[in-house]
Amino acid sequence: MLDEFIKKWGAKKLIISVNDIFCTTLSFILALYLTVPDISVYFTEASYIEKLLIFIFGAFLIIPIFRYYQLYKHKYFLQVGEQTLLILKGLLINSILIILAIFLVKTQEALHDSRTQVIIYFASAFTLLFLSRVLILRRFLRANYVGGNIKEFLTRRVLAIGAGNLGMFFAELLTVKPHYHIELVAFLDDNPLKQGLSINHIPVLGTSKDIDRIVDEQEIDEIFITIQSIENKNLLDLIEKCKLTNCHVNLVSNHFDIITAKLDEGEYHDLKVISVSPKMSPLYSERFKRKFDIAASGFLILLLAPVWISIALAIKLSSKGPVFYSTDVIGKNGKKFKWFKFRTMMENNDSSVHELHLEKLITANKGYKKLVNDPRITSVGRLLRKFSLDELPQLFNVFKGNMSLVGPRPCLPYEYEHFKDWHKLKYKVIPGITGLAQIVARNREDVTFSDSVLLDLYYADNQSLWLDLKILFKTIPVMVFGKGGI
C-alpha cells in the first residue's frame, strides 16, 4: 500500500511533506513549552487541550496551504528566493488561521499568551523550514551524486508515449535535468517506421496497444503522453487506457493549454505538463461532498432569504408570468431532472433562436458567447443574468441532490443531442451551479466549446475540497462584478 502511494504521488513530495509537518509540529511544541511553566497542563486540563488541538490542526494545515502556493512543485522548490518568499506567505496565512481559531474559542486559558505563542511558532517554523527545505533538502534532492538505495527510491521509471519532436525534446530535457530524478525507460509510438529505433538512446519498444505489457515488463512508475497532433477523442481514449495501468499519467501537450494557463498546473520549467490522473481524495468522497453540499446550500438558502424576496417582487412587478422558471436538463450519467431559475424572459417565448445558436456553437466548436440583445429577456432579467442571480434557486436542486455546488453545468436536452460521445463524459459526475468552465470560459470567444469540456473533464478527475473551495471563491468576483454576464 505504501509502495502504491509513493508510486502515485512521488517520493520527493512525500519526503518534503513529512519534513513540513515535522517542522511545524516541533515549532508549536516549542512555542507551548517556552510560554508555560508546566507543559503537562496541555494534556490534562480541557481548556488547555483546546489550544493544543488548534496548534495540531495548524501544523497539519501547512500541507494544503503550501500546496496552494505550489511549494511541492519543482519550479518553486528548486529556487531559493521564490521558495523563501512563498514559505513566508504560507506561514503568515497559517498563523492568521491559528489566531482566528484561538479567538473563536475565547476561553481565558486559550487567549493567555496566545500572541507570544504564535510569534514563537511563526519564527521557529520559518527558521526550521528555511534550514530544512532551502539549505538541506533542496540541495540533497537535486544532487546528481545521490546514489545507491536513496537514488533508487527517488527515481521514477517513466514511459513516454509519442516519439516525435515533442518526445525527443522531453528526452533531451531529462538528460540535462537529472535533479528531476526521472529515468526515461522507453518510448511507444504508433508510427510503424519508428519501431525498433532509439530516440536519444531511448528505445521505441512498441505502440500504444502495448502499454499494459511494457508497464509490467519495465516496472513503470509514471507515464508521459508526448504527442502533439491527436484528436481530442483519441487523446481521451489514450488517457483512459493509461489510467488503467495505475501509473501516474501526465500530458505534455498543447491540448490542455486552457488548464495550464488558468490553474498553473505545470511542474517543470521548460514544458507544459499537467497531471491527468484521477486525484479525488478518499477524504473527499461523494458522501462527504454530498454532506458539504447539504450544509452549504441549506445555509445559503436561509442567509439569502431577503434577497430571494426582493428578486421575486421585482420579477412579479416588472413582467407577467411566474417568479420561477423550471425545465428538464441533463444531469449525471445523462439522466434528466428538473431545475429551477428565477424567470428572466418574457412568458411563452420562442426558444428556436437559442437552439440554433447552441447548435452552431457546438458543431463549429466556437468560443462560448451568449446571444447579444436577446429580445426575450426582461429588464430585470438582464440585471439578474449579469450577476448570475437567476441561478440562486438551483440551491434547492443542490439541497435535493440533483446538483452540487461545484461541477459541470447541466445542459438542455436539445443541446445534449449535438454532443459528441467524448463531450458526454463530463456528466460522469453530478453537475454543479458553478465550475471550472464558468470561472475560466464564461462568455469568452477565445475559449472554444471543446476547451470548456476539457475543463469539466479535468475537474471530474481531480475533485478535491481544495479545488471546490478555490472555484467557489473565484466565482464570487464573477458574480459581484458581473464578469462575462450579459
C-alpha positions as CSV (number, residue, x, y, z in Angstrom):
1,M,0.0,0.0,0.0
2,L,2.8,2.4,0.9
3,D,4.6,1.5,-2.4
4,E,1.5,2.4,-4.4
5,F,1.1,5.7,-2.5
6,I,4.8,6.6,-3.2
7,K,4.4,5.5,-6.9
8,K,1.3,7.7,-7.3
9,W,2.5,10.9,-5.5
10,G,6.3,10.7,-5.8
11,A,8.9,10.1,-3.2
12,K,10.2,13.7,-3.3
13,K,6.8,15.2,-2.4
14,L,6.4,12.6,0.4
15,I,9.7,13.5,1.9
16,I,9.1,17.2,1.7
17,S,5.5,16.9,3.1
18,V,6.8,14.9,6.1
19,N,9.5,17.4,6.7
20,D,7.0,20.3,6.7
21,I,4.7,18.6,9.2
22,F,7.7,17.8,11.4
23,C,8.9,21.4,11.3
24,T,5.5,22.9,12.2
25,T,4.8,20.3,14.9
26,L,8.2,20.9,16.5
27,S,7.6,24.7,16.3
28,F,4.2,24.6,18.1
29,I,5.7,22.3,20.8
30,L,8.5,24.8,21.3
31,A,6.0,27.7,21.4
32,L,3.9,26.0,24.1
33,Y,7.0,24.8,26.1
34,L,8.5,28.3,26.3
35,T,5.3,30.0,27.5
36,V,4.0,27.8,30.3
37,P,5.7,26.6,33.5
38,D,4.4,23.1,33.1
39,I,3.6,21.8,29.6
40,S,1.7,18.9,31.1
41,V,-1.4,21.1,31.5
42,Y,-2.0,20.9,27.8
43,F,-2.7,17.2,28.3
44,T,-4.7,17.2,31.5
45,E,-6.9,20.3,31.5
46,A,-9.8,20.6,29.0
47,S,-9.4,24.3,28.3
48,Y,-5.6,23.9,27.5
49,I,-6.3,20.8,25.4
50,E,-8.5,23.1,23.1
51,K,-5.4,25.2,22.3
52,L,-3.3,22.1,21.8
53,L,-5.7,20.8,19.3
54,I,-5.7,24.2,17.5
55,F,-2.0,24.1,17.1
56,I,-2.0,20.5,16.0
57,F,-4.6,21.4,13.4
58,G,-2.5,24.4,12.3
59,A,0.6,22.2,12.0
60,F,-1.1,19.9,9.5
61,L,-2.9,22.7,7.7
62,I,0.5,23.7,6.4
63,I,0.2,21.0,3.7
64,P,-2.8,22.4,1.8
65,I,-1.5,25.9,2.3
66,F,1.9,25.1,0.8
67,R,0.2,23.1,-1.9
68,Y,-1.9,26.2,-2.8
69,Y,1.4,28.1,-3.2
70,Q,2.8,25.3,-5.3
71,L,5.7,24.6,-2.9
72,Y,5.7,20.9,-3.8
73,K,6.5,21.6,-7.5
74,H,10.0,21.6,-9.0
75,K,9.8,25.1,-10.4
76,Y,9.4,26.7,-6.9
77,F,11.1,24.1,-4.7
78,L,14.4,24.5,-6.6
79,Q,14.5,28.3,-6.4
80,V,15.9,29.9,-3.2
81,G,14.4,33.4,-3.3
82,E,10.9,32.5,-4.6
83,Q,10.6,29.4,-2.3
84,T,11.6,31.5,0.7
85,L,9.0,34.2,-0.1
86,L,6.3,31.6,-0.6
87,I,7.2,29.9,2.7
88,L,6.8,33.3,4.5
89,K,3.4,33.8,2.8
90,G,2.2,30.3,3.6
91,L,3.3,30.6,7.3
92,L,1.6,34.0,7.6
93,I,-1.7,32.6,6.4
94,N,-1.2,29.6,8.6
95,S,-0.6,31.8,11.7
96,I,-3.6,34.0,10.9
97,L,-5.8,31.0,10.8
98,I,-4.4,29.8,14.1
99,I,-5.1,33.2,15.7
100,L,-8.7,33.2,14.4
101,A,-9.3,29.7,15.8
102,I,-7.9,30.7,19.2
103,F,-10.1,33.8,19.2
104,L,-13.2,31.8,18.4
105,V,-12.5,29.6,21.4
106,K,-12.4,32.7,23.6
107,T,-11.6,31.0,26.9
108,Q,-9.2,32.8,29.2
109,E,-6.7,29.9,29.0
110,A,-6.8,29.8,25.2
111,L,-6.2,33.6,25.0
112,H,-3.4,33.5,27.6
113,D,0.0,34.1,26.0
114,S,-1.6,33.4,22.5
115,R,0.2,36.3,20.8
116,T,3.6,35.3,22.1
117,Q,3.0,31.6,21.2
118,V,2.0,32.4,17.7
119,I,5.1,34.7,17.2
120,I,7.4,31.9,18.5
121,Y,5.6,29.4,16.3
122,F,6.0,31.6,13.2
123,A,9.6,32.4,13.9
124,S,10.7,28.9,14.7
125,A,8.7,27.3,11.9
126,F,10.2,29.7,9.3
127,T,13.7,29.0,10.6
128,L,13.2,25.2,10.6
129,L,11.6,25.2,7.1
130,F,14.2,27.5,5.6
131,L,17.0,25.4,7.0
132,S,15.5,22.0,6.0
133,R,13.8,23.0,2.7
134,V,16.1,25.6,1.2
135,L,19.5,24.7,2.6
136,I,19.3,20.9,3.0
137,L,16.5,19.2,1.1
138,R,16.8,21.4,-2.0
139,R,20.5,20.5,-2.4
140,F,20.1,16.9,-1.3
141,L,17.1,16.1,-3.6
142,R,18.6,17.7,-6.7
143,A,22.1,16.4,-6.2
144,N,23.5,14.3,-9.1
145,Y,25.7,12.3,-6.8
146,V,23.0,10.8,-4.7
147,G,23.4,7.1,-5.3
148,G,22.6,3.6,-4.0
149,N,19.2,2.9,-2.4
150,I,18.4,6.6,-2.0
151,K,18.7,7.3,-5.7
152,E,16.6,4.3,-6.5
153,F,14.0,5.4,-4.0
154,L,13.8,8.9,-5.5
155,T,13.9,7.9,-9.2
156,R,10.7,7.4,-11.1
157,R,10.8,5.0,-14.1
158,V,8.9,6.7,-16.9
159,L,7.3,5.6,-20.2
160,A,6.8,8.2,-22.9
161,I,4.0,7.8,-25.5
162,G,5.0,9.7,-28.6
163,A,8.5,9.7,-30.1
164,G,8.1,12.7,-32.3
165,N,9.7,16.2,-31.9
166,L,8.0,16.7,-28.5
167,G,9.1,13.3,-27.3
168,M,12.7,14.0,-28.4
169,F,12.7,17.3,-26.6
170,F,11.3,15.6,-23.5
171,A,14.2,13.1,-23.6
172,E,16.8,15.8,-24.1
173,L,15.3,17.8,-21.2
174,L,15.6,14.9,-18.8
175,T,19.2,14.4,-19.8
176,V,20.2,17.9,-18.8
177,K,17.8,18.0,-15.7
178,P,19.0,15.0,-13.7
179,H,17.6,16.5,-10.5
180,Y,14.1,15.7,-11.7
181,H,15.1,12.0,-10.9
182,I,13.2,10.7,-13.9
183,E,14.5,7.7,-15.8
184,L,13.0,7.6,-19.2
185,V,12.9,3.9,-19.9
186,A,11.2,3.6,-23.3
187,F,9.0,5.2,-26.0
188,L,5.8,3.9,-27.5
189,D,4.8,5.3,-30.9
190,D,2.1,4.2,-33.4
191,N,4.3,5.1,-36.4
192,P,5.5,1.8,-37.8
193,L,8.6,3.5,-39.2
194,K,9.8,4.2,-35.7
195,Q,9.5,0.7,-34.3
196,G,12.9,-0.7,-33.1
197,L,14.6,2.7,-33.3
198,S,16.3,4.6,-30.5
199,I,15.4,8.2,-29.8
200,N,18.2,9.9,-27.8
201,H,19.4,6.4,-26.8
202,I,15.9,5.6,-25.6
203,P,14.4,2.6,-27.4
204,V,10.9,2.6,-29.1
205,L,9.5,-0.7,-27.7
206,G,6.1,-0.8,-29.3
207,T,2.8,1.0,-30.0
208,S,0.0,2.3,-27.8
209,K,-1.5,-1.2,-27.9
210,D,1.5,-2.4,-25.9
211,I,1.0,-0.1,-22.9
212,D,0.0,-2.8,-20.4
213,R,2.8,-5.1,-21.4
214,I,5.5,-2.5,-21.3
215,V,4.4,-1.1,-18.0
216,D,4.6,-4.6,-16.4
217,E,7.8,-5.6,-18.1
218,Q,9.7,-2.4,-17.4
219,E,8.2,-1.7,-14.0
220,I,7.0,1.7,-15.0
221,D,6.0,4.3,-12.3
222,E,4.8,7.1,-14.4
223,I,3.6,7.7,-18.0
224,F,4.1,10.9,-20.0
225,I,2.0,11.4,-23.1
226,T,4.2,13.4,-25.6
227,I,2.0,13.6,-28.7
228,Q,1.5,16.9,-30.5
229,S,-1.1,16.1,-33.1
230,I,-4.1,13.9,-32.0
231,E,-7.9,14.3,-32.0
232,N,-9.4,15.1,-28.6
233,K,-11.5,11.9,-28.7
234,N,-8.4,9.7,-29.4
235,L,-6.4,11.6,-26.7
236,L,-9.1,11.0,-24.1
237,D,-9.2,7.3,-25.0
238,L,-5.5,7.1,-24.7
239,I,-5.6,8.8,-21.3
240,E,-8.2,6.3,-20.1
241,K,-6.1,3.4,-21.3
242,C,-3.1,4.8,-19.4
243,K,-5.1,5.2,-16.2
244,L,-6.0,1.5,-16.2
245,T,-2.3,0.8,-15.6
246,N,-2.5,2.5,-12.1
247,C,0.5,4.6,-13.1
248,H,0.5,8.4,-12.6
249,V,-0.3,9.9,-16.0
250,N,0.9,13.3,-17.3
251,L,0.2,15.1,-20.5
252,V,2.9,17.1,-22.3
253,S,0.9,18.8,-24.9
254,N,-1.0,21.9,-26.0
255,H,-4.3,20.1,-25.7
256,F,-4.8,21.3,-22.2
257,D,-3.3,24.8,-22.6
258,I,-6.5,26.3,-21.2
259,I,-5.9,24.4,-18.0
260,T,-2.2,25.1,-17.6
261,A,-2.9,28.8,-18.3
262,K,-5.5,29.2,-15.7
263,L,-4.6,26.7,-12.9
264,D,-0.8,26.8,-13.3
265,E,-0.5,23.0,-13.0
266,G,2.8,22.7,-14.8
267,E,5.6,21.4,-12.7
268,Y,8.5,21.6,-15.0
269,H,10.3,24.8,-16.1
270,D,10.6,24.0,-19.8
271,L,7.4,22.0,-20.6
272,K,3.7,22.5,-20.2
273,V,2.9,19.4,-18.1
274,I,-0.4,18.6,-16.5
275,S,-1.4,15.6,-14.4
276,V,-4.4,13.8,-15.8
277,S,-4.6,11.1,-13.2
278,P,-7.6,10.9,-11.0
279,K,-6.8,12.6,-7.8
280,M,-10.1,12.6,-5.9
281,S,-9.1,12.2,-2.3
282,P,-10.7,9.4,-0.3
283,L,-11.3,12.1,2.3
284,Y,-13.4,13.9,-0.2
285,S,-15.7,11.1,-1.3
286,E,-19.1,11.5,-2.9
287,R,-20.6,11.1,0.5
288,F,-18.5,13.8,2.1
289,K,-19.1,16.1,-0.9
290,R,-22.9,15.5,-0.5
291,K,-22.8,16.4,3.2
292,F,-20.9,19.6,2.3
293,D,-23.4,20.5,-0.4
294,I,-26.4,20.0,2.0
295,A,-24.8,22.1,4.8
296,A,-23.6,24.9,2.4
297,S,-26.8,25.1,0.3
298,G,-29.1,25.0,3.4
299,F,-27.1,27.8,5.0
300,L,-27.1,29.9,1.8
301,I,-30.9,29.4,1.3
302,L,-31.6,30.8,4.8
303,L,-28.9,33.5,4.6
304,L,-30.2,34.8,1.2
305,A,-33.9,34.7,2.0
306,P,-34.2,38.6,1.9
307,V,-32.5,38.6,-1.5
308,W,-34.9,36.0,-2.8
309,I,-38.0,38.0,-1.6
310,S,-36.6,41.2,-3.2
311,I,-35.9,39.4,-6.6
312,A,-39.3,37.7,-6.5
313,L,-41.1,41.1,-6.0
314,A,-39.0,42.7,-8.8
315,I,-39.9,39.9,-11.3
316,K,-43.6,40.0,-10.4
317,L,-43.9,43.8,-10.7
318,S,-41.9,44.1,-13.9
319,S,-43.5,41.5,-16.2
320,K,-46.3,38.9,-16.5
321,G,-45.7,35.3,-15.6
322,P,-44.4,33.2,-12.7
323,V,-41.4,34.1,-10.5
324,F,-39.6,30.8,-11.1
325,Y,-38.8,29.1,-14.4
326,S,-38.3,25.3,-14.5
327,T,-37.3,22.9,-17.2
328,D,-35.8,19.5,-17.8
329,V,-32.0,19.4,-18.0
330,I,-29.3,16.7,-18.4
331,G,-27.5,15.6,-15.2
332,K,-25.2,12.8,-14.1
333,N,-24.9,9.9,-16.5
334,G,-27.2,11.7,-19.0
335,K,-30.3,11.4,-16.8
336,K,-32.9,14.2,-16.9
337,F,-34.0,16.2,-13.9
338,K,-36.0,19.4,-13.4
339,W,-34.0,22.5,-12.3
340,F,-35.2,25.9,-11.2
341,K,-34.2,29.5,-12.0
342,F,-35.6,32.9,-11.5
343,R,-37.6,33.8,-14.6
344,T,-35.6,36.3,-16.8
345,M,-37.6,36.1,-20.0
346,M,-41.0,37.0,-21.3
347,E,-43.6,34.4,-20.9
348,N,-44.3,32.0,-23.8
349,N,-41.2,32.9,-25.7
350,D,-39.8,31.1,-28.8
351,S,-36.6,29.1,-28.0
352,S,-35.8,28.2,-31.6
353,V,-33.2,31.1,-31.8
354,H,-31.4,29.8,-28.8
355,E,-31.5,26.2,-30.1
356,L,-29.9,27.3,-33.4
357,H,-27.3,29.4,-31.5
358,L,-26.2,26.4,-29.4
359,E,-26.1,24.1,-32.4
360,K,-23.7,26.4,-34.2
361,L,-21.6,26.9,-31.1
362,I,-21.1,23.1,-30.5
363,T,-20.8,21.8,-34.1
364,A,-18.5,24.6,-35.2
365,N,-16.5,24.4,-31.9
366,K,-16.7,28.2,-31.5
367,G,-15.9,30.3,-28.5
368,Y,-18.7,30.3,-26.0
369,K,-20.8,33.6,-26.3
370,K,-24.3,34.2,-25.2
371,L,-26.9,35.8,-27.5
372,V,-26.5,39.5,-27.6
373,N,-29.5,41.8,-27.3
374,D,-31.9,38.9,-26.9
375,P,-35.4,40.5,-27.1
376,R,-36.9,37.7,-24.9
377,I,-35.0,38.9,-21.8
378,T,-36.8,41.3,-19.5
379,S,-35.2,44.4,-18.0
380,V,-35.0,42.8,-14.5
381,G,-33.9,39.5,-16.1
382,R,-30.9,41.3,-17.8
383,L,-29.7,42.5,-14.4
384,L,-30.2,39.1,-12.8
385,R,-28.3,37.3,-15.5
386,K,-25.4,39.8,-15.5
387,F,-24.7,38.9,-11.8
388,S,-25.9,35.3,-12.1
389,L,-28.6,35.9,-9.5
390,D,-31.1,34.0,-11.7
391,E,-29.2,30.8,-10.7
392,L,-29.9,31.1,-6.9
393,P,-33.0,28.8,-6.9
394,Q,-30.6,26.0,-8.0
395,L,-29.6,25.9,-4.4
396,F,-32.8,23.8,-3.9
397,N,-31.5,21.4,-6.6
398,V,-28.3,21.1,-4.6
399,F,-30.1,20.5,-1.4
400,K,-32.3,17.9,-3.1
401,G,-29.3,16.1,-4.6
402,N,-29.8,16.7,-8.3
403,M,-26.9,19.1,-8.4
404,S,-23.7,20.1,-6.5
405,L,-22.3,23.5,-5.7
406,V,-19.4,22.7,-8.0
407,G,-19.4,20.6,-11.2
408,P,-20.0,20.8,-14.9
409,R,-23.1,22.9,-15.8
410,P,-26.2,20.9,-16.7
411,C,-27.3,21.3,-20.4
412,L,-30.6,21.4,-22.1
413,P,-31.8,18.2,-23.9
414,Y,-31.6,19.8,-27.4
415,E,-28.0,20.9,-26.6
416,Y,-27.1,17.4,-25.4
417,E,-28.3,16.0,-28.8
418,H,-25.4,17.7,-30.5
419,F,-22.7,16.5,-28.1
420,K,-20.0,14.1,-29.4
421,D,-19.6,11.0,-27.3
422,W,-16.5,12.4,-25.6
423,H,-18.3,15.6,-24.7
424,K,-20.9,13.5,-22.7
425,L,-18.1,12.1,-20.4
426,K,-18.2,15.3,-18.4
427,Y,-21.5,14.1,-16.9
428,K,-19.9,11.2,-15.1
429,V,-20.1,13.4,-12.1
430,I,-23.0,15.4,-10.6
431,P,-23.5,18.8,-12.4
432,G,-23.0,22.0,-10.4
433,I,-24.1,25.6,-10.1
434,T,-20.5,26.7,-10.9
435,G,-17.4,25.0,-12.2
436,L,-14.0,25.5,-13.9
437,A,-15.7,26.4,-17.3
438,Q,-17.7,29.1,-15.6
439,I,-14.8,30.9,-14.0
440,V,-12.4,30.5,-16.9
441,A,-14.5,30.4,-20.1
442,R,-17.7,32.4,-19.3
443,N,-18.7,34.4,-22.4
444,R,-15.2,34.3,-23.9
445,E,-14.8,33.8,-27.6
446,D,-11.1,32.7,-27.3
447,V,-12.2,29.6,-25.3
448,T,-13.8,27.1,-27.6
449,F,-16.6,24.7,-26.7
450,S,-14.1,21.8,-26.6
451,D,-11.9,23.8,-24.3
452,S,-14.8,24.2,-21.8
453,V,-15.5,20.4,-22.0
454,L,-11.8,19.7,-21.3
455,L,-12.1,21.9,-18.2
456,D,-15.1,20.0,-17.0
457,L,-13.3,16.7,-17.6
458,Y,-10.3,17.9,-15.7
459,Y,-12.5,18.7,-12.8
460,A,-14.3,15.4,-12.9
461,D,-11.0,13.5,-12.5
462,N,-9.4,15.9,-10.0
463,Q,-12.2,16.7,-7.5
464,S,-11.0,17.8,-4.1
465,L,-12.3,20.0,-1.3
466,W,-9.4,22.5,-2.0
467,L,-10.3,22.7,-5.7
468,D,-14.0,23.1,-4.9
469,L,-13.3,26.0,-2.5
470,K,-10.9,27.6,-5.0
471,I,-13.7,27.5,-7.7
472,L,-16.3,28.8,-5.2
473,F,-14.1,31.7,-4.2
474,K,-13.2,32.6,-7.8
475,T,-16.9,32.5,-8.6
476,I,-17.6,35.4,-6.1
477,P,-15.9,38.2,-8.2
478,V,-17.5,36.8,-11.4
479,M,-20.9,37.4,-9.7
480,V,-20.1,40.6,-7.9
481,F,-18.6,42.4,-10.9
482,G,-20.8,40.7,-13.5
483,K,-17.8,39.4,-15.4
484,G,-18.8,37.7,-18.6
485,G,-22.5,38.3,-17.9
486,I,-25.0,39.7,-20.5
